[in-house]
């Protein structure tokens, strides 16, 4: 049972790590499709497609950045150290 639990835990961790790559790809692609649809409705092609693609990429990047900061804070809090605002560790 222990090896089964550790294998499923490792699989869950791998899936969690790969979520960022899907987010970086799917966010801009889906937003570009929405922009393309709206461009067709309003006749502004390719303005909204480009803007929504950039918005999707920025949103995905910001999301991954803050998720990383949260995970870093969780790890450093668990190890007994606290991360400073300038990236240095303080006790």
QUISUL-V481025 format. One record per helix or strand of 3 or more residues. SS is the DSSP state (H for helix, E for strand). FROM is the first residue (numbers start at 1). LEN is the number of residues. If there is no record, write none. Layout:
SS_FROM_LEN + SS_FROM_LEN
This chain:
H_2_41 + H_47_32
